[in-house]
Amino acid sequence: MPDVGILASTDPVAIDAASLDLVNQQQGLPGTRLVNNLQPGQDKFKRVWANTWIDTDHVWEEIGHRN
């Protein structure tokens, strides 16, 4: 994945969501663990890890950090 920059926030849920959105908006790099969903807008995380941003959002809500 190309460098997408640095994000900062006092809201941990917002920073998680923004980070995942930025990565998913990028073109995937061939020759990496990511063999599918290389196009911008496709979910890169779902193809590499079992847990996705949807799971993370649910966890944040469960522990009381949801706005």
N, CA, C and O atoms as a Tripos MOL2 file, in Angstrom:
@<TRIPOS>MOLECULE
protein
  268   267    67     0     0
PROTEIN
NO_CHARGES

@<TRIPOS>ATOM
      1 N           0.8410   -1.1640    0.0000 N.3       1 MET1
      2 CA          0.0000    0.0000    0.0000 C.3       1 MET1
      3 C           0.8940    1.2370    0.0000 C.2       1 MET1
      4 O           1.8460    1.3060    0.7760 O.2       1 MET1
      5 N           0.6080    2.1920   -0.8380 N.am      2 PRO2
      6 CA          1.3920    3.4280   -0.8020 C.3       2 PRO2
      7 C           1.1510    4.1810    0.5020 C.2       2 PRO2
      8 O           0.1400    3.9690    1.1710 O.2       2 PRO2
      9 N           2.0670    5.0450    0.8540 N.am      3 ASP3
     10 CA          1.9460    5.8540    2.0620 C.3       3 ASP3
     11 C           0.7410    6.7720    1.9140 C.2       3 ASP3
     12 O           0.6340    7.5060    0.9320 O.2       3 ASP3
     13 N          -0.1720    6.7320    2.8940 N.am      4 VAL4
     14 CA         -1.3660    7.5740    2.8420 C.3       4 VAL4
     15 C          -1.2820    8.7380    3.8200 C.2       4 VAL4
     16 O          -2.2260    9.5220    3.9250 O.2       4 VAL4
     17 N          -0.1710    8.8630    4.5350 N.am      5 GLY5
     18 CA          0.0130    9.9970    5.4230 C.3       5 GLY5
     19 C          -0.2000    9.6470    6.8780 C.2       5 GLY5
     20 O          -0.2520    8.4760    7.2550 O.2       5 GLY5
     21 N          -0.3210   10.6770    7.6820 N.am      6 ILE6
     22 CA         -0.4930   10.5500    9.1250 C.3       6 ILE6
     23 C          -1.8080   11.2140    9.5140 C.2       6 ILE6
     24 O          -2.1220   12.3080    9.0450 O.2       6 ILE6
     25 N          -2.5680   10.5530   10.3670 N.am      7 LEU7
     26 CA         -3.8310   11.0950   10.8440 C.3       7 LEU7
     27 C          -3.7360   11.3500   12.3440 C.2       7 LEU7
     28 O          -2.9770   10.6870   13.0510 O.2       7 LEU7
     29 N          -4.5010   12.2990   12.8110 N.am      8 ALA8
     30 CA         -4.5530   12.5830   14.2470 C.3       8 ALA8
     31 C          -5.9870   12.9150   14.6300 C.2       8 ALA8
     32 O          -6.7200   13.5540   13.8750 O.2       8 ALA8
     33 N          -6.3670   12.4660   15.8210 N.am      9 SER9
     34 CA         -7.7050   12.7520   16.3290 C.3       9 SER9
     35 C          -7.7480   12.4130   17.8050 C.2       9 SER9
     36 O          -6.9690   11.5900   18.2860 O.2       9 SER9
     37 N          -8.6550   13.0470   18.5160 N.am     10 THR10
     38 CA         -8.8990   12.6800   19.9050 C.3      10 THR10
     39 C          -9.9870   11.6150   19.9990 C.2      10 THR10
     40 O         -10.2680   11.1040   21.0830 O.2      10 THR10
     41 N         -10.5900   11.2860   18.8800 N.am     11 ASP11
     42 CA        -11.6600   10.2950   18.8180 C.3      11 ASP11
     43 C         -11.1140    9.0060   18.2130 C.2      11 ASP11
     44 O         -10.8810    8.9620   17.0050 O.2      11 ASP11
     45 N         -10.8970    7.9420   19.0140 N.am     12 PRO12
     46 CA        -10.3070    6.7110   18.4880 C.3      12 PRO12
     47 C         -11.1650    6.0270   17.4300 C.2      12 PRO12
     48 O         -10.6250    5.3810   16.5320 O.2      12 PRO12
     49 N         -12.4660    6.1500   17.5140 N.am     13 VAL13
     50 CA        -13.3450    5.5420   16.5100 C.3      13 VAL13
     51 C         -13.1930    6.2640   15.1760 C.2      13 VAL13
     52 O         -13.1230    5.6300   14.1230 O.2      13 VAL13
     53 N         -13.1430    7.5860   15.2270 N.am     14 ALA14
     54 CA        -12.9930    8.3780   14.0020 C.3      14 ALA14
     55 C         -11.6630    8.0910   13.3210 C.2      14 ALA14
     56 O         -11.6030    7.9970   12.0950 O.2      14 ALA14
     57 N         -10.5990    7.9520   14.1020 N.am     15 ILE15
     58 CA         -9.2810    7.7130   13.5050 C.3      15 ILE15
     59 C          -9.2230    6.3240   12.8760 C.2      15 ILE15
     60 O          -8.6210    6.1510   11.8160 O.2      15 ILE15
     61 N          -9.8440    5.3320   13.5190 N.am     16 ASP16
     62 CA         -9.9140    3.9960   12.9210 C.3      16 ASP16
     63 C         -10.6640    4.0370   11.5970 C.2      16 ASP16
     64 O         -10.1860    3.5170   10.5900 O.2      16 ASP16
     65 N         -11.8300    4.6510   11.6010 N.am     17 ALA17
     66 CA        -12.6540    4.7040   10.3890 C.3      17 ALA17
     67 C         -11.9480    5.4620    9.2720 C.2      17 ALA17
     68 O         -11.9620    5.0230    8.1220 O.2      17 ALA17
     69 N         -11.3310    6.5910    9.5960 N.am     18 ALA18
     70 CA        -10.6330    7.3890    8.5830 C.3      18 ALA18
     71 C          -9.4370    6.6370    8.0190 C.2      18 ALA18
     72 O          -9.1830    6.6830    6.8150 O.2      18 ALA18
     73 N          -8.7060    5.9500    8.8740 N.am     19 SER19
     74 CA         -7.5360    5.1890    8.4240 C.3      19 SER19
     75 C          -7.9410    4.0800    7.4590 C.2      19 SER19
     76 O          -7.3290    3.9110    6.4050 O.2      19 SER19
     77 N          -8.9670    3.3330    7.8210 N.am     20 LEU20
     78 CA         -9.4290    2.2520    6.9560 C.3      20 LEU20
     79 C          -9.9780    2.7880    5.6410 C.2      20 LEU20
     80 O          -9.7340    2.2050    4.5850 O.2      20 LEU20
     81 N         -10.7110    3.8840    5.6930 N.am     21 ASP21
     82 CA        -11.2300    4.4960    4.4680 C.3      21 ASP21
     83 C         -10.1020    4.9470    3.5470 C.2      21 ASP21
     84 O         -10.1650    4.7290    2.3370 O.2      21 ASP21
     85 N          -9.0690    5.5760    4.1120 N.am     22 LEU22
     86 CA         -7.9400    6.0440    3.3000 C.3      22 LEU22
     87 C          -7.2290    4.8860    2.6090 C.2      22 LEU22
     88 O          -6.8850    4.9780    1.4300 O.2      22 LEU22
     89 N          -7.0140    3.8090    3.3360 N.am     23 VAL23
     90 CA         -6.3440    2.6490    2.7460 C.3      23 VAL23
     91 C          -7.2090    2.0500    1.6440 C.2      23 VAL23
     92 O          -6.7040    1.7320    0.5680 O.2      23 VAL23
     93 N          -8.4910    1.8950    1.8960 N.am     24 ASN24
     94 CA         -9.3650    1.2910    0.8900 C.3      24 ASN24
     95 C          -9.5170    2.1590   -0.3570 C.2      24 ASN24
     96 O          -9.8780    1.6450   -1.4160 O.2      24 ASN24
     97 N          -9.2550    3.4460   -0.2590 N.am     25 GLN25
     98 CA         -9.3360    4.3360   -1.4210 C.3      25 GLN25
     99 C          -8.1000    4.2360   -2.3220 C.2      25 GLN25
    100 O          -8.0980    4.7680   -3.4320 O.2      25 GLN25
    101 N          -7.0540    3.5590   -1.8500 N.am     26 GLN26
    102 CA         -5.8080    3.4640   -2.6010 C.3      26 GLN26
    103 C          -5.8150    2.2820   -3.5610 C.2      26 GLN26
    104 O          -6.5650    1.3220   -3.3850 O.2      26 GLN26
    105 N          -4.9720    2.3710   -4.5720 N.am     27 GLN27
    106 CA         -4.7140    1.2490   -5.4700 C.3      27 GLN27
    107 C          -3.8320    0.2620   -4.7230 C.2      27 GLN27
    108 O          -2.8110    0.6550   -4.1580 O.2      27 GLN27
    109 N          -4.2070   -1.0110   -4.7100 N.am     28 GLY28
    110 CA         -3.3910   -2.0390   -4.0670 C.3      28 GLY28
    111 C          -2.1290   -2.3030   -4.8750 C.2      28 GLY28
    112 O          -2.0830   -2.0590   -6.0810 O.2      28 GLY28
    113 N          -1.1170   -2.7990   -4.1970 N.am     29 LEU29
    114 CA          0.1590   -3.0680   -4.8530 C.3      29 LEU29
    115 C           0.2730   -4.5460   -5.2110 C.2      29 LEU29
    116 O           0.1870   -5.4040   -4.3330 O.2      29 LEU29
    117 N           0.4660   -4.8510   -6.4960 N.am     30 PRO30
    118 CA          0.6550   -6.2410   -6.9070 C.3      30 PRO30
    119 C           1.9150   -6.8160   -6.2640 C.2      30 PRO30
    120 O           2.8600   -6.0830   -5.9720 O.2      30 PRO30
    121 N           1.9220   -8.1320   -6.0470 N.am     31 GLY31
    122 CA          3.0850   -8.7920   -5.4800 C.3      31 GLY31
    123 C           3.1230   -8.7600   -3.9590 C.2      31 GLY31
    124 O           4.1440   -9.0970   -3.3600 O.2      31 GLY31
    125 N           2.0160   -8.3570   -3.3240 N.am     32 THR32
    126 CA          1.9240   -8.3370   -1.8670 C.3      32 THR32
    127 C           0.9370   -9.4180   -1.4240 C.2      32 THR32
    128 O           0.4330  -10.1770   -2.2520 O.2      32 THR32
    129 N           0.6620   -9.4890   -0.1250 N.am     33 ARG33
    130 CA         -0.3340  -10.4530    0.3700 C.3      33 ARG33
    131 C          -1.7100  -10.1870   -0.2150 C.2      33 ARG33
    132 O          -2.5530  -11.0830   -0.2580 O.2      33 ARG33
    133 N          -1.9380   -8.9890   -0.6560 N.am     34 LEU34
    134 CA         -3.2270   -8.6250   -1.2400 C.3      34 LEU34
    135 C          -3.2520   -9.0690   -2.7050 C.2      34 LEU34
    136 O          -2.6250   -8.4530   -3.5670 O.2      34 LEU34
    137 N          -3.9850  -10.1440   -2.9640 N.am     35 VAL35
    138 CA         -4.0370  -10.6560   -4.3390 C.3      35 VAL35
    139 C          -5.3540  -10.3220   -5.0300 C.2      35 VAL35
    140 O          -5.4540  -10.4240   -6.2530 O.2      35 VAL35
    141 N          -6.3530   -9.9290   -4.2670 N.am     36 ASN36
    142 CA         -7.6520   -9.5030   -4.8010 C.3      36 ASN36
    143 C          -7.9680   -8.1290   -4.2390 C.2      36 ASN36
    144 O          -7.2940   -7.6480   -3.3290 O.2      36 ASN36
    145 N          -8.9970   -7.5020   -4.7870 N.am     37 ASN37
    146 CA         -9.4470   -6.1840   -4.3100 C.3      37 ASN37
    147 C          -8.3460   -5.1300   -4.4070 C.2      37 ASN37
    148 O          -8.1540   -4.3380   -3.4840 O.2      37 ASN37
    149 N          -7.6420   -5.1220   -5.5000 N.am     38 LEU38
    150 CA         -6.5590   -4.1660   -5.6990 C.3      38 LEU38
    151 C          -7.0560   -2.7950   -6.1480 C.2      38 LEU38
    152 O          -6.3260   -1.8100   -6.0360 O.2      38 LEU38
    153 N          -8.2730   -2.7180   -6.6470 N.am     39 GLN39
    154 CA         -8.7820   -1.4570   -7.1900 C.3      39 GLN39
    155 C          -9.1670   -0.4860   -6.0700 C.2      39 GLN39
    156 O          -9.5950   -0.9120   -4.9970 O.2      39 GLN39
    157 N          -9.0120    0.8230   -6.3200 N.am     40 PRO40
    158 CA         -9.4530    1.8090   -5.3310 C.3      40 PRO40
    159 C         -10.9350    1.6130   -5.0010 C.2      40 PRO40
    160 O         -11.7530    1.3670   -5.8880 O.2      40 PRO40
    161 N         -11.2620    1.7250   -3.7230 N.am     41 GLY41
    162 CA        -12.6340    1.5720   -3.2670 C.3      41 GLY41
    163 C         -12.9790    0.1680   -2.8190 C.2      41 GLY41
    164 O         -14.0120   -0.0380   -2.1830 O.2      41 GLY41
    165 N         -12.1330   -0.8070   -3.1390 N.am     42 GLN42
    166 CA        -12.4020   -2.1770   -2.7120 C.3      42 GLN42
    167 C         -11.8000   -2.4200   -1.3270 C.2      42 GLN42
    168 O         -10.7740   -1.8370   -0.9740 O.2      42 GLN42
    169 N         -12.4500   -3.2880   -0.5490 N.am     43 ASP43
    170 CA        -12.0160   -3.5670    0.8220 C.3      43 ASP43
    171 C         -10.7220   -4.3740    0.8120 C.2      43 ASP43
    172 O         -10.7260   -5.5640    0.4980 O.2      43 ASP43
    173 N          -9.6210   -3.7220    1.1550 N.am     44 LYS44
    174 CA         -8.3150   -4.3790    1.1870 C.3      44 LYS44
    175 C          -8.1810   -5.2890    2.4080 C.2      44 LYS44
    176 O          -7.5310   -6.3310    2.3330 O.2      44 LYS44
    177 N          -8.7820   -4.9080    3.5140 N.am     45 PHE45
    178 CA         -8.6140   -5.6320    4.7710 C.3      45 PHE45
    179 C          -9.3020   -6.9890    4.7600 C.2      45 PHE45
    180 O          -8.7750   -7.9630    5.2980 O.2      45 PHE45
    181 N         -10.4650   -7.0510    4.1550 N.am     46 LYS46
    182 CA        -11.2290   -8.2900    4.1170 C.3      46 LYS46
    183 C         -10.4560   -9.3970    3.3980 C.2      46 LYS46
    184 O         -10.6520  -10.5770    3.6860 O.2      46 LYS46
    185 N          -9.5880   -9.0260    2.4730 N.am     47 ARG47
    186 CA         -8.8290  -10.0190    1.7120 C.3      47 ARG47
    187 C          -7.5500  -10.4710    2.4100 C.2      47 ARG47
    188 O          -6.9360  -11.4530    1.9920 O.2      47 ARG47
    189 N          -7.1410   -9.7740    3.4620 N.am     48 VAL48
    190 CA         -5.8880  -10.1210    4.1300 C.3      48 VAL48
    191 C          -6.1240  -10.6460    5.5470 C.2      48 VAL48
    192 O          -5.4540  -11.5890    5.9700 O.2      48 VAL48
    193 N          -7.0560  -10.0570    6.2790 N.am     49 TRP49
    194 CA         -7.3270  -10.4410    7.6590 C.3      49 TRP49
    195 C          -8.7660  -10.8880    7.8150 C.2      49 TRP49
    196 O          -9.6510  -10.4600    7.0730 O.2      49 TRP49
    197 N          -8.9880  -11.7660    8.8020 N.am     50 ALA50
    198 CA        -10.3410  -12.2740    9.0540 C.3      50 ALA50
    199 C         -11.2440  -11.1720    9.6150 C.2      50 ALA50
    200 O         -12.4270  -11.1140    9.2790 O.2      50 ALA50
    201 N         -10.6950  -10.2980   10.4700 N.am     51 ASN51
    202 CA        -11.4840   -9.2030   11.0450 C.3      51 ASN51
    203 C         -11.4200   -7.9980   10.1270 C.2      51 ASN51
    204 O         -10.3510   -7.6430    9.6310 O.2      51 ASN51
    205 N         -12.5510   -7.3750    9.9030 N.am     52 THR52
    206 CA        -12.6020   -6.2100    9.0280 C.3      52 THR52
    207 C         -12.9730   -4.9710    9.8200 C.2      52 THR52
    208 O         -13.2040   -5.0520   11.0260 O.2      52 THR52
    209 N         -13.0320   -3.8460    9.1670 N.am     53 TRP53
    210 CA        -13.4000   -2.5950    9.8320 C.3      53 TRP53
    211 C         -14.7940   -2.6700   10.4360 C.2      53 TRP53
    212 O         -15.0760   -2.0060   11.4340 O.2      53 TRP53
    213 N         -15.6620   -3.4690    9.8430 N.am     54 ILE54
    214 CA        -17.0080   -3.6280   10.3900 C.3      54 ILE54
    215 C         -16.9210   -4.2600   11.7750 C.2      54 ILE54
    216 O         -17.6130   -3.8300   12.6980 O.2      54 ILE54
    217 N         -16.0730   -5.2830   11.9260 N.am     55 ASP55
    218 CA        -15.8810   -5.9240   13.2240 C.3      55 ASP55
    219 C         -15.3010   -4.9330   14.2250 C.2      55 ASP55
    220 O         -15.7210   -4.9070   15.3820 O.2      55 ASP55
    221 N         -14.3490   -4.1240   13.7990 N.am     56 THR56
    222 CA        -13.7250   -3.1400   14.6740 C.3      56 THR56
    223 C         -14.7460   -2.1230   15.1540 C.2      56 THR56
    224 O         -14.7590   -1.7620   16.3310 O.2      56 THR56
    225 N         -15.6000   -1.6610   14.2530 N.am     57 ASP57
    226 CA        -16.6350   -0.7020   14.6160 C.3      57 ASP57
    227 C         -17.5510   -1.2900   15.6890 C.2      57 ASP57
    228 O         -17.9320   -0.6010   16.6340 O.2      57 ASP57
    229 N         -17.8950   -2.5480   15.5380 N.am     58 HIS58
    230 CA        -18.7490   -3.2170   16.5160 C.3      58 HIS58
    231 C         -18.0580   -3.2940   17.8790 C.2      58 HIS58
    232 O         -18.7020   -3.0740   18.9050 O.2      58 HIS58
    233 N         -16.7730   -3.6000   17.9060 N.am     59 VAL59
    234 CA        -16.0200   -3.6720   19.1610 C.3      59 VAL59
    235 C         -15.9830   -2.3160   19.8440 C.2      59 VAL59
    236 O         -16.1950   -2.2290   21.0540 O.2      59 VAL59
    237 N         -15.7140   -1.2470   19.0820 N.am     60 TRP60
    238 CA        -15.7060    0.0990   19.6820 C.3      60 TRP60
    239 C         -17.0420    0.4060   20.3280 C.2      60 TRP60
    240 O         -17.0960    0.9790   21.4160 O.2      60 TRP60
    241 N         -18.1210    0.0250   19.6590 N.am     61 GLU61
    242 CA        -19.4520    0.2880   20.2120 C.3      61 GLU61
    243 C         -19.6770   -0.4960   21.5010 C.2      61 GLU61
    244 O         -20.2340    0.0300   22.4650 O.2      61 GLU61
    245 N         -19.2410   -1.7500   21.5140 N.am     62 GLU62
    246 CA        -19.4170   -2.5940   22.6970 C.3      62 GLU62
    247 C         -18.6940   -2.0580   23.9150 C.2      62 GLU62
    248 O         -19.1840   -2.2010   25.0350 O.2      62 GLU62
    249 N         -17.5250   -1.4360   23.7180 N.am     63 ILE63
    250 CA        -16.7690   -0.9440   24.8660 C.3      63 ILE63
    251 C         -17.0850    0.5080   25.1870 C.2      63 ILE63
    252 O         -16.4360    1.1200   26.0360 O.2      63 ILE63
    253 N         -18.0910    1.0600   24.4990 N.am     64 GLY64
    254 CA        -18.5890    2.3810   24.8710 C.3      64 GLY64
    255 C         -17.8690    3.5460   24.2600 C.2      64 GLY64
    256 O         -17.9260    4.6500   24.8030 O.2      64 GLY64
    257 N         -17.1870    3.3480   23.1430 N.am     65 HIS65
    258 CA        -16.4630    4.4550   22.5000 C.3      65 HIS65
    259 C         -17.1360    4.8870   21.2050 C.2      65 HIS65
    260 O         -16.4730    5.3920   20.2990 O.2      65 HIS65
    261 N         -18.3990    4.6990   21.1140 N.am     66 ARG66
    262 CA        -19.1190    5.0880   19.8860 C.3      66 ARG66
    263 C         -19.8150    6.4130   20.1340 C.2      66 ARG66
    264 O         -20.4350    6.6150   21.1780 O.2      66 ARG66
    265 N         -19.7090    7.3140   19.1680 N.am     67 ASN67
    266 CA        -20.3970    8.6050   19.2820 C.3      67 ASN67
    267 C         -21.8800    8.4500   19.0380 C.2      67 ASN67
    268 O         -22.6200    9.4320   19.0930 O.2      67 ASN67
@<TRIPOS>BOND
     1     1     2 1
     2     2     3 1
     3     3     4 2
     4     3     5 am
     5     5     6 1
     6     6     7 1
     7     7     8 2
     8     7     9 am
     9     9    10 1
    10    10    11 1
    11    11    12 2
    12    11    13 am
    13    13    14 1
    14    14    15 1
    15    15    16 2
    16    15    17 am
    17    17    18 1
    18    18    19 1
    19    19    20 2
    20    19    21 am
    21    21    22 1
    22    22    23 1
    23    23    24 2
    24    23    25 am
    25    25    26 1
    26    26    27 1
    27    27    28 2
    28    27    29 am
    29    29    30 1
    30    30    31 1
    31    31    32 2
    32    31    33 am
    33    33    34 1
    34    34    35 1
    35    35    36 2
    36    35    37 am
    37    37    38 1
    38    38    39 1
    39    39    40 2
    40    39    41 am
    41    41    42 1
    42    42    43 1
    43    43    44 2
    44    43    45 am
    45    45    46 1
    46    46    47 1
    47    47    48 2
    48    47    49 am
    49    49    50 1
    50    50    51 1
    51    51    52 2
    52    51    53 am
    53    53    54 1
    54    54    55 1
    55    55    56 2
    56    55    57 am
    57    57    58 1
    58    58    59 1
    59    59    60 2
    60    59    61 am
    61    61    62 1
    62    62    63 1
    63    63    64 2
    64    63    65 am
    65    65    66 1
    66    66    67 1
    67    67    68 2
    68    67    69 am
    69    69    70 1
    70    70    71 1
    71    71    72 2
    72    71    73 am
    73    73    74 1
    74    74    75 1
    75    75    76 2
    76    75    77 am
    77    77    78 1
    78    78    79 1
    79    79    80 2
    80    79    81 am
    81    81    82 1
    82    82    83 1
    83    83    84 2
    84    83    85 am
    85    85    86 1
    86    86    87 1
    87    87    88 2
    88    87    89 am
    89    89    90 1
    90    90    91 1
    91    91    92 2
    92    91    93 am
    93    93    94 1
    94    94    95 1
    95    95    96 2
    96    95    97 am
    97    97    98 1
    98    98    99 1
    99    99   100 2
   100    99   101 am
   101   101   102 1
   102   102   103 1
   103   103   104 2
   104   103   105 am
   105   105   106 1
   106   106   107 1
   107   107   108 2
   108   107   109 am
   109   109   110 1
   110   110   111 1
   111   111   112 2
   112   111   113 am
   113   113   114 1
   114   114   115 1
   115   115   116 2
   116   115   117 am
   117   117   118 1
   118   118   119 1
   119   119   120 2
   120   119   121 am
   121   121   122 1
   122   122   123 1
   123   123   124 2
   124   123   125 am
   125   125   126 1
   126   126   127 1
   127   127   128 2
   128   127   129 am
   129   129   130 1
   130   130   131 1
   131   131   132 2
   132   131   133 am
   133   133   134 1
   134   134   135 1
   135   135   136 2
   136   135   137 am
   137   137   138 1
   138   138   139 1
   139   139   140 2
   140   139   141 am
   141   141   142 1
   142   142   143 1
   143   143   144 2
   144   143   145 am
   145   145   146 1
   146   146   147 1
   147   147   148 2
   148   147   149 am
   149   149   150 1
   150   150   151 1
   151   151   152 2
   152   151   153 am
   153   153   154 1
   154   154   155 1
   155   155   156 2
   156   155   157 am
   157   157   158 1
   158   158   159 1
   159   159   160 2
   160   159   161 am
   161   161   162 1
   162   162   163 1
   163   163   164 2
   164   163   165 am
   165   165   166 1
   166   166   167 1
   167   167   168 2
   168   167   169 am
   169   169   170 1
   170   170   171 1
   171   171   172 2
   172   171   173 am
   173   173   174 1
   174   174   175 1
   175   175   176 2
   176   175   177 am
   177   177   178 1
   178   178   179 1
   179   179   180 2
   180   179   181 am
   181   181   182 1
   182   182   183 1
   183   183   184 2
   184   183   185 am
   185   185   186 1
   186   186   187 1
   187   187   188 2
   188   187   189 am
   189   189   190 1
   190   190   191 1
   191   191   192 2
   192   191   193 am
   193   193   194 1
   194   194   195 1
   195   195   196 2
   196   195   197 am
   197   197   198 1
   198   198   199 1
   199   199   200 2
   200   199   201 am
   201   201   202 1
   202   202   203 1
   203   203   204 2
   204   203   205 am
   205   205   206 1
   206   206   207 1
   207   207   208 2
   208   207   209 am
   209   209   210 1
   210   210   211 1
   211   211   212 2
   212   211   213 am
   213   213   214 1
   214   214   215 1
   215   215   216 2
   216   215   217 am
   217   217   218 1
   218   218   219 1
   219   219   220 2
   220   219   221 am
   221   221   222 1
   222   222   223 1
   223   223   224 2
   224   223   225 am
   225   225   226 1
   226   226   227 1
   227   227   228 2
   228   227   229 am
   229   229   230 1
   230   230   231 1
   231   231   232 2
   232   231   233 am
   233   233   234 1
   234   234   235 1
   235   235   236 2
   236   235   237 am
   237   237   238 1
   238   238   239 1
   239   239   240 2
   240   239   241 am
   241   241   242 1
   242   242   243 1
   243   243   244 2
   244   243   245 am
   245   245   246 1
   246   246   247 1
   247   247   248 2
   248   247   249 am
   249   249   250 1
   250   250   251 1
   251   251   252 2
   252   251   253 am
   253   253   254 1
   254   254   255 1
   255   255   256 2
   256   255   257 am
   257   257   258 1
   258   258   259 1
   259   259   260 2
   260   259   261 am
   261   261   262 1
   262   262   263 1
   263   263   264 2
   264   263   265 am
   265   265   266 1
   266   266   267 1
   267   267   268 2
@<TRIPOS>SUBSTRUCTURE
     1 MET1         2 RESIDUE 1 A MET
     2 PRO2         6 RESIDUE 1 A PRO
     3 ASP3        10 RESIDUE 1 A ASP
     4 VAL4        14 RESIDUE 1 A VAL
     5 GLY5        18 RESIDUE 1 A GLY
     6 ILE6        22 RESIDUE 1 A ILE
     7 LEU7        26 RESIDUE 1 A LEU
     8 ALA8        30 RESIDUE 1 A ALA
     9 SER9        34 RESIDUE 1 A SER
    10 THR10       38 RESIDUE 1 A THR
    11 ASP11       42 RESIDUE 1 A ASP
    12 PRO12       46 RESIDUE 1 A PRO
    13 VAL13       50 RESIDUE 1 A VAL
    14 ALA14       54 RESIDUE 1 A ALA
    15 ILE15       58 RESIDUE 1 A ILE
    16 ASP16       62 RESIDUE 1 A ASP
    17 ALA17       66 RESIDUE 1 A ALA
    18 ALA18       70 RESIDUE 1 A ALA
    19 SER19       74 RESIDUE 1 A SER
    20 LEU20       78 RESIDUE 1 A LEU
    21 ASP21       82 RESIDUE 1 A ASP
    22 LEU22       86 RESIDUE 1 A LEU
    23 VAL23       90 RESIDUE 1 A VAL
    24 ASN24       94 RESIDUE 1 A ASN
    25 GLN25       98 RESIDUE 1 A GLN
    26 GLN26      102 RESIDUE 1 A GLN
    27 GLN27      106 RESIDUE 1 A GLN
    28 GLY28      110 RESIDUE 1 A GLY
    29 LEU29      114 RESIDUE 1 A LEU
    30 PRO30      118 RESIDUE 1 A PRO
    31 GLY31      122 RESIDUE 1 A GLY
    32 THR32      126 RESIDUE 1 A THR
    33 ARG33      130 RESIDUE 1 A ARG
    34 LEU34      134 RESIDUE 1 A LEU
    35 VAL35      138 RESIDUE 1 A VAL
    36 ASN36      142 RESIDUE 1 A ASN
    37 ASN37      146 RESIDUE 1 A ASN
    38 LEU38      150 RESIDUE 1 A LEU
    39 GLN39      154 RESIDUE 1 A GLN
    40 PRO40      158 RESIDUE 1 A PRO
    41 GLY41      162 RESIDUE 1 A GLY
    42 GLN42      166 RESIDUE 1 A GLN
    43 ASP43      170 RESIDUE 1 A ASP
    44 LYS44      174 RESIDUE 1 A LYS
    45 PHE45      178 RESIDUE 1 A PHE
    46 LYS46      182 RESIDUE 1 A LYS
    47 ARG47      186 RESIDUE 1 A ARG
    48 VAL48      190 RESIDUE 1 A VAL
    49 TRP49      194 RESIDUE 1 A TRP
    50 ALA50      198 RESIDUE 1 A ALA
    51 ASN51      202 RESIDUE 1 A ASN
    52 THR52      206 RESIDUE 1 A THR
    53 TRP53      210 RESIDUE 1 A TRP
    54 ILE54      214 RESIDUE 1 A ILE
    55 ASP55      218 RESIDUE 1 A ASP
    56 THR56      222 RESIDUE 1 A THR
    57 ASP57      226 RESIDUE 1 A ASP
    58 HIS58      230 RESIDUE 1 A HIS
    59 VAL59      234 RESIDUE 1 A VAL
    60 TRP60      238 RESIDUE 1 A TRP
    61 GLU61      242 RESIDUE 1 A GLU
    62 GLU62      246 RESIDUE 1 A GLU
    63 ILE63      250 RESIDUE 1 A ILE
    64 GLY64      254 RESIDUE 1 A GLY
    65 HIS65      258 RESIDUE 1 A HIS
    66 ARG66      262 RESIDUE 1 A ARG
    67 ASN67      266 RESIDUE 1 A ASN
